[in-house]
Amino acid sequence: MSTVRKTINRSDLIEPLNALLALQEPVTPGERRAAIAVGEAALHRAGSYKGFQYLPTELDENGQLIPGYDDTRRRYS
């Protein structure tokens, strides 16, 4: 009888979440907040949360946040 695997690789979870956060449409801010919460919880539980970084589309040519940026578009490093 084979053993059932009960865990997944973190990257198998985080990579699709980051892809979802990067989408412009039709993802809503609420959906992005849910993805962020799932990613944060998984990384914290695994002891590998290292903060987040903003997507390049949220930064101007000087690397500063664009006024009025959408904080639901962050991604994790």
PyMOL commands that place a pseudoatom at each C-alpha (Angstrom):
pseudoatom trace, name=CA, resn=MET, resi=1, chain=A, elem=C, hetatm=0, pos=[0.000, 0.000, 0.000]
pseudoatom trace, name=CA, resn=SER, resi=2, chain=A, elem=C, hetatm=0, pos=[1.397, 3.431, -0.927]
pseudoatom trace, name=CA, resn=THR, resi=3, chain=A, elem=C, hetatm=0, pos=[1.697, 6.285, 1.511]
pseudoatom trace, name=CA, resn=VAL, resi=4, chain=A, elem=C, hetatm=0, pos=[-0.347, 9.430, 0.867]
pseudoatom trace, name=CA, resn=ARG, resi=5, chain=A, elem=C, hetatm=0, pos=[1.689, 12.599, 0.861]
pseudoatom trace, name=CA, resn=LYS, resi=6, chain=A, elem=C, hetatm=0, pos=[0.118, 15.242, 3.108]
pseudoatom trace, name=CA, resn=THR, resi=7, chain=A, elem=C, hetatm=0, pos=[2.336, 18.224, 2.341]
pseudoatom trace, name=CA, resn=ILE, resi=8, chain=A, elem=C, hetatm=0, pos=[3.304, 20.241, -0.712]
pseudoatom trace, name=CA, resn=ASN, resi=9, chain=A, elem=C, hetatm=0, pos=[6.440, 22.115, -1.650]
pseudoatom trace, name=CA, resn=ARG, resi=10, chain=A, elem=C, hetatm=0, pos=[6.222, 25.778, -0.688]
pseudoatom trace, name=CA, resn=SER, resi=11, chain=A, elem=C, hetatm=0, pos=[7.083, 26.848, -4.220]
pseudoatom trace, name=CA, resn=ASP, resi=12, chain=A, elem=C, hetatm=0, pos=[4.140, 24.814, -5.545]
pseudoatom trace, name=CA, resn=LEU, resi=13, chain=A, elem=C, hetatm=0, pos=[1.892, 27.093, -3.491]
pseudoatom trace, name=CA, resn=ILE, resi=14, chain=A, elem=C, hetatm=0, pos=[3.729, 30.425, -3.583]
pseudoatom trace, name=CA, resn=GLU, resi=15, chain=A, elem=C, hetatm=0, pos=[4.470, 30.562, -7.332]
pseudoatom trace, name=CA, resn=PRO, resi=16, chain=A, elem=C, hetatm=0, pos=[0.782, 30.401, -8.371]
pseudoatom trace, name=CA, resn=LEU, resi=17, chain=A, elem=C, hetatm=0, pos=[-0.107, 32.916, -5.657]
pseudoatom trace, name=CA, resn=ASN, resi=18, chain=A, elem=C, hetatm=0, pos=[2.544, 35.336, -6.944]
pseudoatom trace, name=CA, resn=ALA, resi=19, chain=A, elem=C, hetatm=0, pos=[1.232, 34.852, -10.486]
pseudoatom trace, name=CA, resn=LEU, resi=20, chain=A, elem=C, hetatm=0, pos=[-2.279, 35.675, -9.256]
pseudoatom trace, name=CA, resn=LEU, resi=21, chain=A, elem=C, hetatm=0, pos=[-1.013, 38.830, -7.517]
pseudoatom trace, name=CA, resn=ALA, resi=22, chain=A, elem=C, hetatm=0, pos=[0.668, 39.971, -10.738]
pseudoatom trace, name=CA, resn=LEU, resi=23, chain=A, elem=C, hetatm=0, pos=[-2.507, 39.703, -12.844]
pseudoatom trace, name=CA, resn=GLN, resi=24, chain=A, elem=C, hetatm=0, pos=[-4.170, 42.971, -13.781]
pseudoatom trace, name=CA, resn=GLU, resi=25, chain=A, elem=C, hetatm=0, pos=[-7.646, 41.607, -14.507]
pseudoatom trace, name=CA, resn=PRO, resi=26, chain=A, elem=C, hetatm=0, pos=[-10.068, 40.060, -13.603]
pseudoatom trace, name=CA, resn=VAL, resi=27, chain=A, elem=C, hetatm=0, pos=[-8.610, 39.570, -10.131]
pseudoatom trace, name=CA, resn=THR, resi=28, chain=A, elem=C, hetatm=0, pos=[-10.173, 41.857, -7.515]
pseudoatom trace, name=CA, resn=PRO, resi=29, chain=A, elem=C, hetatm=0, pos=[-8.385, 43.457, -4.549]
pseudoatom trace, name=CA, resn=GLY, resi=30, chain=A, elem=C, hetatm=0, pos=[-10.327, 41.080, -2.261]
pseudoatom trace, name=CA, resn=GLU, resi=31, chain=A, elem=C, hetatm=0, pos=[-9.048, 38.061, -4.166]
pseudoatom trace, name=CA, resn=ARG, resi=32, chain=A, elem=C, hetatm=0, pos=[-5.485, 39.383, -3.984]
pseudoatom trace, name=CA, resn=ARG, resi=33, chain=A, elem=C, hetatm=0, pos=[-5.830, 39.986, -0.221]
pseudoatom trace, name=CA, resn=ALA, resi=34, chain=A, elem=C, hetatm=0, pos=[-6.967, 36.361, 0.182]
pseudoatom trace, name=CA, resn=ALA, resi=35, chain=A, elem=C, hetatm=0, pos=[-3.957, 35.126, -1.818]
pseudoatom trace, name=CA, resn=ILE, resi=36, chain=A, elem=C, hetatm=0, pos=[-1.652, 37.282, 0.327]
pseudoatom trace, name=CA, resn=ALA, resi=37, chain=A, elem=C, hetatm=0, pos=[-3.174, 35.859, 3.529]
pseudoatom trace, name=CA, resn=VAL, resi=38, chain=A, elem=C, hetatm=0, pos=[-2.714, 32.269, 2.318]
pseudoatom trace, name=CA, resn=GLY, resi=39, chain=A, elem=C, hetatm=0, pos=[0.881, 32.922, 1.269]
pseudoatom trace, name=CA, resn=GLU, resi=40, chain=A, elem=C, hetatm=0, pos=[1.772, 34.705, 4.512]
pseudoatom trace, name=CA, resn=ALA, resi=41, chain=A, elem=C, hetatm=0, pos=[0.256, 31.933, 6.632]
pseudoatom trace, name=CA, resn=ALA, resi=42, chain=A, elem=C, hetatm=0, pos=[2.043, 29.171, 4.701]
pseudoatom trace, name=CA, resn=LEU, resi=43, chain=A, elem=C, hetatm=0, pos=[5.411, 30.910, 4.847]
pseudoatom trace, name=CA, resn=HIS, resi=44, chain=A, elem=C, hetatm=0, pos=[5.064, 31.837, 8.529]
pseudoatom trace, name=CA, resn=ARG, resi=45, chain=A, elem=C, hetatm=0, pos=[4.132, 28.260, 9.470]
pseudoatom trace, name=CA, resn=ALA, resi=46, chain=A, elem=C, hetatm=0, pos=[7.114, 26.953, 7.523]
pseudoatom trace, name=CA, resn=GLY, resi=47, chain=A, elem=C, hetatm=0, pos=[9.399, 29.482, 9.230]
pseudoatom trace, name=CA, resn=SER, resi=48, chain=A, elem=C, hetatm=0, pos=[10.475, 30.932, 5.891]
pseudoatom trace, name=CA, resn=TYR, resi=49, chain=A, elem=C, hetatm=0, pos=[8.643, 34.262, 5.680]
pseudoatom trace, name=CA, resn=LYS, resi=50, chain=A, elem=C, hetatm=0, pos=[11.111, 36.949, 4.586]
pseudoatom trace, name=CA, resn=GLY, resi=51, chain=A, elem=C, hetatm=0, pos=[8.798, 39.873, 4.008]
pseudoatom trace, name=CA, resn=PHE, resi=52, chain=A, elem=C, hetatm=0, pos=[7.488, 41.068, 0.670]
pseudoatom trace, name=CA, resn=GLN, resi=53, chain=A, elem=C, hetatm=0, pos=[8.506, 43.261, -2.196]
pseudoatom trace, name=CA, resn=TYR, resi=54, chain=A, elem=C, hetatm=0, pos=[6.432, 45.459, -4.449]
pseudoatom trace, name=CA, resn=LEU, resi=55, chain=A, elem=C, hetatm=0, pos=[5.862, 44.536, -8.073]
pseudoatom trace, name=CA, resn=PRO, resi=56, chain=A, elem=C, hetatm=0, pos=[7.849, 46.624, -10.572]
pseudoatom trace, name=CA, resn=THR, resi=57, chain=A, elem=C, hetatm=0, pos=[4.582, 48.093, -11.862]
pseudoatom trace, name=CA, resn=GLU, resi=58, chain=A, elem=C, hetatm=0, pos=[4.077, 49.774, -8.465]
pseudoatom trace, name=CA, resn=LEU, resi=59, chain=A, elem=C, hetatm=0, pos=[7.390, 51.662, -8.665]
pseudoatom trace, name=CA, resn=ASP, resi=60, chain=A, elem=C, hetatm=0, pos=[8.388, 54.710, -10.688]
pseudoatom trace, name=CA, resn=GLU, resi=61, chain=A, elem=C, hetatm=0, pos=[11.637, 55.068, -12.650]
pseudoatom trace, name=CA, resn=ASN, resi=62, chain=A, elem=C, hetatm=0, pos=[13.455, 56.024, -9.416]
pseudoatom trace, name=CA, resn=GLY, resi=63, chain=A, elem=C, hetatm=0, pos=[12.268, 52.924, -7.554]
pseudoatom trace, name=CA, resn=GLN, resi=64, chain=A, elem=C, hetatm=0, pos=[9.782, 54.889, -5.435]
pseudoatom trace, name=CA, resn=LEU, resi=65, chain=A, elem=C, hetatm=0, pos=[6.181, 53.807, -4.854]
pseudoatom trace, name=CA, resn=ILE, resi=66, chain=A, elem=C, hetatm=0, pos=[3.717, 55.378, -7.256]
pseudoatom trace, name=CA, resn=PRO, resi=67, chain=A, elem=C, hetatm=0, pos=[1.235, 57.605, -5.374]
pseudoatom trace, name=CA, resn=GLY, resi=68, chain=A, elem=C, hetatm=0, pos=[-2.043, 55.761, -4.849]
pseudoatom trace, name=CA, resn=TYR, resi=69, chain=A, elem=C, hetatm=0, pos=[-0.494, 52.324, -5.423]
pseudoatom trace, name=CA, resn=ASP, resi=70, chain=A, elem=C, hetatm=0, pos=[-2.644, 49.239, -4.875]
pseudoatom trace, name=CA, resn=ASP, resi=71, chain=A, elem=C, hetatm=0, pos=[-1.136, 47.485, -1.845]
pseudoatom trace, name=CA, resn=THR, resi=72, chain=A, elem=C, hetatm=0, pos=[-2.831, 44.219, -2.804]
pseudoatom trace, name=CA, resn=ARG, resi=73, chain=A, elem=C, hetatm=0, pos=[-0.286, 43.731, -5.596]
pseudoatom trace, name=CA, resn=ARG, resi=74, chain=A, elem=C, hetatm=0, pos=[2.656, 42.849, -3.371]
pseudoatom trace, name=CA, resn=ARG, resi=75, chain=A, elem=C, hetatm=0, pos=[4.511, 39.603, -3.775]
pseudoatom trace, name=CA, resn=TYR, resi=76, chain=A, elem=C, hetatm=0, pos=[6.748, 37.620, -1.493]
pseudoatom trace, name=CA, resn=SER, resi=77, chain=A, elem=C, hetatm=0, pos=[10.436, 37.028, -1.823]
for i in range(1, 77): cmd.bond("trace and resi %d" % i, "trace and resi %d" % (i + 1))
show_as sticks, trace
zoom trace
